[in-house]
């Protein structure tokens, strides 16, 4: 799979727009010559636009995702948290979820609807005494990309203790 730079993606988008404009002009001329076929021509233009949009969607690189996941960790003692730091220059809205890897069930969740730049939010508290098992965290940036945040799964020996383990989200 080849990676396309932003400049290449921009040029491909420009070419697609020019093709659509030329096709649209041709459709306009054809519509004047055949007034009964306007709907058919509009359907053809819509099909062309859909094809172009699918092509542009395919140009989006995998790192343009808005979701990051941590690796799985075993929780047998202590407390598990999921946290996020906003490294973007503007406010971001994030959702944090903790999943049990055995059952696939959502174990804990939380959100930060307006996380300021250079601020952190820790949520999704899971005590091992109540819920021992294997877990991972999912962090979704609702109004940005996963590159806008740094997410982590944290395990502490106790609720107010220093973090003993950090697993970074990718």
Buried (B, 14 or more C-beta within 10 A) or exposed (E): EEEBEEEEBEEBBEEBEEEBEEBBEEBEEBBEEEEEBBEEBEEBBEEBBEEBEEEEEEBEEEEEBBEBBBEBBEBEEBBBBBBBBBEBEEBBBBBBBBBBEEEEEEBBBBBBEEBEEEBBBBBBEBBBEEBEBBBBBBBBBEBBBBBBBBBBBBBBBEEEEEBEBEBEBE
